[in-house]
């Protein structure tokens, strides 16, 4: 008898729970699939966050304080990674945990956009802003839960000796895929009237969510190798493991402090670009400066930086890339509406490659030090501590801007607003934390190169 062909479903069937060995013959196909799904996921992220998200939120009445709250809750949501990491370590099936977490995240984000649009159409701006912030905040918990299982799953697939090269090549293709959608979306947004921008942004979000769902569907066919079987203690013992690891402690301290200094200004800087520097006057130019330039920089540099990570180790790349990342607020301070395109162009051309290299090196640091049975918790604790501190930074930044709204200061004939002061503090703190990278001890895999 012929086996009945099963119908397509968004939700995994029993066969999707089964482990599969990753053989050398399968690896090139798996890498290509990871690049394709990564391009879709990256495009989904860029179409539903950043400049487009800020433009939509400002149009429906989201306040500067609500932006700070959204950024803070998104960072605090990382605490759920502790539970998803422990579940993955104890029960396995990282692919299924990731899939359902991301599916719920993307459904909730879509619901947030739809509810806000409906309330806005009824003329209820406070309700639109509340629904937008509430549902996107709720979605952030599920997005956070997905990270540890995914990175652990990926690390078991990609060989250590080519990790940096693969991630660098993947970053380049992600950038190219994202550009192919972001630029047309920006042109479309510029061609409509001011009254039609909200509807156009909803269409852009819908395209992004469609790509995000396709990313999930294709991920179902990437095999998950069985996890190494080790006895796992209680949740508390599992949490303490990365905190007790002396080799890992310096990285935990650095990433925790670093995220506070970054989110202090990064959580609200896009609002400054769009509103105070008048980027919203041309979404095409804004997309080129804020999205296309950093993506192009990533495309040009990520493969080389990935190879350097594998050849020289993570420490030299971490030091160089985080210095570039640290000085970015200096460009925001000197930018004015008339010079914004130049200074932001320089900033994001440097920052795109610098931040991508820093993330690539950081991922290898975070995933290759831990023993396999504890890897998900190491990833979770890094995310939890760094994002909790980042959430405090976002709250502090939002509170400061709200408290001093309308104030300005004149220094040496130049006018400065609260954004400028916030960026200056963030710049100083970033440079102070950057120094902590120098005593960082190279992980064991660097010593084997």
N, C-alpha and C positions, 0 to 999 in steps of 0.2 A: 504493500500500500504506500502511496505517496504521502510524505509528511505534509501536513497542512501548513501553509505559509502563514506566519503570524502577521498581524496588521501592525502598521507603524504606530508607535505611542511615544509621547514625550517622556513618559515615566518608565524607568527600567523594569524589565521582566526578570524572572529568576536567573536566566542565563547571564545577565549583566552583573550579577554578584560574584561570578566565578573568577578565580585568579587565573592568570595566564603567564607562562614563562616568556621572558623577552630574550629572544635569540639574536645573535649577530646579524642573521639574515633579515630579521624584522626591524632592526634598529633604524636603518635609513628611512623606511616608510613611517615609522613612529615619529622620527624627528621632523619629517615633512608635515605630518599631521599636526604636530605641536606648533609648527610655524603658521600653518593655515588657521587653526583655531585661535592662536594668539593674535593674528591680524584681525580676526573678527571681533575678539574680545576687546582688543585695544581700540578699534574703531567704535564699538559700542560705548566704551568708557569716554572717549573724547567727544562723541556726539551728545552724551547725556550728562556731562559734567563741564567744569571749566567755564569758559566764556559764554557758551550757549545757556548753561544752567543759570549763571548770574543774570544774563539778559532776561531770561524768562522770569526768574524770581523777582527782579527789580520791577518788571512790568506788572506783576500781580500784587505788588505791595509788600514784599519781604523786607523787613527792616535790617539795619546793620547789626543790631543786637541778635535778631533771629538767625542771621548768617553765622554769628559767633556761636550761638547755641547749637546749630546744626553741625558745625565743625567740631565742637566739643563732644557732642553725643556720638558722632561718628568715631571719634578717637576713643571714648570710654567704652564703646561697643566691643572693642578688641578683647575685653575680658572674657567674652564667651569662647575665645580660642582655647582657653584652658580646658573647657569641657569637650570641645570637638577634638582637641589633641589627645586627651585621655581616652575618649571613645575610640579613636582610630588606633591608638597603641594597644588597647585592651581587646578590641573586637575586630580590628582590621577593616577591610572594605572602605578604604580611603576614597575610592572613586564615587561610591554611593553617597557617602557623607558630603563630599564636595558637590555632587550633582544636585542633591535636594536643597542644600544651603543656597547655592547660586540660583537655582530655579525660583525659590521663594524670594530671594533678594530682587530679582529682576521683575517678578510679578508685582511686588510691592512698589518698586520704583515706577512702573507703568501706572499703577493705581494712583500714586501720588501726583503724577503729571495729569492724569485724566480728571481726578477730583479737583485739583487746583484750576484746571481749565474750565470745568463746569461751573464752579463757584464764581470764577472771574466773569464768565458769560452772564451770570445772574446779577452781576454788580456787587457781589459780596466779597470785597477784597480782603478784609480781616480773616474770613473763613477760608478763602483761597490760600492765603499765606500759611495759616495754621495747618490745613490739610497737607500742603506741600512739605512743610518742615516735619510734621508728625510722621507721615508715611515714609519719607526719605530717611528719617532718623531710625524708624523701625527696620527698614530694609538694611541699614548699615550693620545691624547685629548679625544678620544672616550672611552678608558679604564677608564679615570678619571671620565667622565660623568656618568659611570655606578655605581659608588660606593654609593652615597647617597640613591638612590632609593632601592638598594639591602639591605643595612643595615637597612633602615626604614622598609622595607618589612619583613626582618628576625626578627626584634625586636617586631613586632606586632604578630608574630607567636610563638616565644619561650617565655614561662613564665619567668618573672623576677627572681623568686626564684631559677631557675635551669639554668640560663643563663651561668654562669661560668662553671658549670659541663658539660653542653652540648658542649660548645665550646672547653673545654679541651678534652672531648672524641672525638669530631670531629677532633681536631688537631692530635690526636694519629693515627686515621685511615687515615688521609691525609698523614701523614708521611709514614705509611706502604705502601699505594698505590703508592706514589712517588718512594720509594726505589725499588719497584718491577719493575719499568721501568728504573730508572736512572742507576742502576748497570749494567744491560745487555747492555744498550746503551754505557756505558763507556768501557765495555769489547769489544764490536763491534768496537769502535773507536780505541782502542789499537791494534787490530788485522790487521788493514789496513795499507798500506804504507802511507808515508807522502803525496804523490800525491793524494791519494784517500780520505784523511781526509775531504776535502771540500764536496765531494759528500756524504760521510757518514753523515756529519753534516746536510746536506739538508734532508736526509732520517729521521734523528732523529727529525728535526723540523717538518717534515710532519706527523710523528706519534703523536707528541705533539699537532699539530693543529687538527688532527682527534679527539683526546680525548677532546680537547677544544670544538669542535663542538658538540660532544656527550653530554658534560656538558650542553650546551645551549638547546639541544633538550629535555633532561630530566627535565630541569628547567621549561619548559612550563607547566608541569603537577603539579607543586607545587602551591597550591591555594594562592591567594592573598586576605586577608580579607579587607573589606571596611575600608577606613581611617575615623577617627572621623571628623565630619563636623564642621569646625570652620571658621569664616570669616578671610580671608587672605588679608592683606593690600598690598601695592605696593611692588615692588621688593626691593626698598631701605629700607622700613620699615622692610621687612623680613630679609634683610642682617644685619640690626642694632640689631635685637633681641638678638642673641647670644653675640654680643659685649657688650650689656648693662647688661647682666646677671652677677651679682656680684659673684654668686656661680660658674659660668662657666669660668670667666675671668682668674683665676689662672691656670686652665688647658690649656687654649688657649695660655697663655704666655709661659708656660713650653714647650708645644708641638712645638711651633714655634721655640724657641731657641734650643730645643733638635735636631730637624731635621737638623738645620744648622750644628751643631757640628758633627752629624753622617754622613751626606752626604759629608762633607768636605773630609773625607777619604774613606767612604764606596763606593762612586761612582767610585773610581779608584783602590780599594784594590785588586779586582780580577785580574786586569791587572798585579799587582805586584806579586800575587801568581803564576799566569800562566807563566809569562815571567821571572821575576827576581829570583823567588824561584824554577823555572824549573818544575812546576807542570805539564806542557804540555808534559813532557817526559813520563808520565804514566797517562792517563785519568782515568784508573780504580782506582789507588791510590788517584788521585785528587778527584774523585767522592766520595770515601769513606771518605776522610778527610773533604772536603768542603760541601758535601751534606748529605752523609749517617750518619756521626756522629751527626750533629745537628738534623737531623730528628729522629735518634734513641733517642737522648736526649729528644726531644719533646715527643716521644711516651712514654717514661718512666716517665716523670714528669708532662705532661699537665693535666691529669685527677686529680692528687692530687692538683696541683696549682689552677685548676678551682674550686675545692671544697673549697679551702682556700679563694678564692675570694668571694664565696657566704657566707662563714661562718664568716670570719674576716673583710670583706670589701676590697675595692680596694687599699686603701692607703698603708698598710703594704706590699702587693705584689708588688705595683708599686715601692716602695723604694728599696726592695731587688732585684727585677729583673732588674731595670735600673742601679743599681750599677754594676751588672754582665755585663750588656751591655756596660757600660761606660769603663770598664777596658780592653776590647778586643784589642784595638790598642797596648797595652803594649806587647802582645804576638807577634804581627806582627813586632815590632821593634827588638826584640831579635832573631827572626827567621833568619836562614841562609839557603842556599840550602842544607847543610848537616844536619841541625836540623829542617828543615821545617815541616816534618811529625809529629815530637813530639810536637812542640809548636803550630802548627795549629790544631793538634788533641786536645790538651788541650783547646785551644781557642774555637773551635767549639763545643766541648762536653759541655762546660759551656754555651756558647752563644746560642746554640739551645734552651735549656730549658728556659734560662733567657729571651731571646727575645720573645719567644712564650708566656710566662707568662705575660710579659709587654704588649704585644699586646692584649691579652685576657682581662686583667684588664682595659686597655685603652679603648677598645671597650665598655665595660660595663659602664665606666665613661661617654663616649661620647654619648651613645644612651639612657641611663636611666635618665639623668638629665633633658633633654628638655621636654617640653610639646609635646604631639604627633603631633599637627599641625605644630610645628616648628622643628621637629626632623631632617628632611632632611637638613634644612639650618644649624643647629648646626653641623651636620656631614660635610657639605660642607665647612663651614667656618674653622673648625678645619683642614680639608684637605688642603684648599687653603693657609691659613697662614703658616702652617707647611711646606708645600711643596714648597711654594714660597721661604721661607728661606732656605729650603733644596736645591733648585735650585741654589740659590746664593752660597751655600756651594760647590755644585758640580762644578760650574763655577770657584770659587776661587781655588779649588783643581786642576782642569784641567789647569788653567792659571799658577799656581805656578810650576807644574811639567813641563809644556811646557817651561816656562821662564828659569828654572834651569836645563833643560835637559843636561846631560853630566857632571854636576858638582858632586863632591864628597868631603867629609870632613873626616879627621882622628881625632878621639877623643880617648885619652888613648889607642892608638894602634889599635882601631877598626875603620873600614871604614864605613861611612854612606853616603847614597845617598838621593836625595830630598824626596823620598817616606818616609824615616825614619823621617825626620823633620816634614813632613806633619802629620804623624801618632802621633808624640809627641804633636803637637799643638792640634790635635783632642782629644787626651786623656785628656789633661789639661782642655779644654773647656767642655768636657762631664762631668767631675767631678764637675766643677763649676756650671753647669746648674742642675745637679742632686740634689744639695742642695735645689733647689726651690721646690722639692717635700715635704719637711718637713712641711712647713706652709700650705700645701694644705688642705682645709677643706673637710672632707668626705662628699660625696653626701648623700642625704636624705635616699636612700635605705639602706645605711650602718647602719644608726641609728635605723632602724626598725628591724635589725637582733637580 
